[in-house]
Amino acid sequence: MHSPLRRAAALAALSLLVACGGRKDADANADSSAVAEESADSASAEAATATSSAPAPAAPSSSRPLEVEDVDRWKRGMDAELVAVREAGTKLRTAKTGNDTVSAMMEANDMGTRDAGAKAAGVDPERYQFIRSTLQAASAYLSPLEQEWPTLKDMPASMVEELKKGRETGLARMSTDVPPAVIEALRPRAGELRKQSLTLVGERMKAIGQAK
C-alpha cells in the first residue's frame, strides 16, 4: 500500500503532464490558425492582382464606330444580298408546298440575306447588320436632295431649306457611330449606294410578290 505522501506526489505529476499536453495542443491549434489565415490572405492578394491586371473586355463588334473601309464592305454586302434575293425569288416561283413558299420568303427578307452580305463583306453578321443599317440612314442624308425628292424644284425655297437643315441635324445625331472620315468617304458615293440600297428593297418586294 502506498503512503499518502507518495500518492500526493503521483497526483501532482499527473496534473503537470495534463497541463503541459493542453498547452501543446493549444499552441498547435494557434499555429494552424495562423497558417490558414496567412494562406487566405495570400490567395486574396493573388486574386486581386489577377483581377486588376486582366484586360478589359472588348466592345461588341456591332457597337464599334464605323470605319472608312465599311463603305466598301457595305457595297460588297449589298451585291451579295441581291444575288441571294434573286435566288429566293426563283425558289418562290418553283415552290411546290406551303413550307417551300414560307422558307423562300424568309430567305428573301433582310434577315434571310444578312449572312450572305456579311460573308461578302468579310465581317460577322451582327457587325454587317450594324454597317448596313447605319450606312443606309447616312446615305439617305447625304444623297442629292433631288434623288430623294423628285418634286424638289416645285417646292418653296423655305421648305427646301428645312429639308437641308433636317438632313444636317440627322447627320449630327449619327456622329457617334459615323465619324467625320466615314462621312467624307461616303459623301461622293452616297447617291449611288442609296440607289443600290433602294433597288435591293424593291427586289425583295418583287421576290416576295412571286409567292403562290
Secondary structure, 3 states (H helix, E strand, C coil): CCCHHHHHHHHHHHHHHHHHHHHHHHHHHHHHHHHHHHHHHHHHHHHHHHHHHCCCCCCCHHHCCCCCHHHHHHHHHHHHHHHHHHHHHHHHHCCCCHHHHHHHHHHHCCCCCHHHHHHHHCCCHHHHHHHHHHHHHHHHHHCCHHHHCCCHHHCCHHHHHHHHHHHHHHHHHCCCCCCHHHHHHHHHHHHHHHHHHHHHHHHHHHHHCCCC
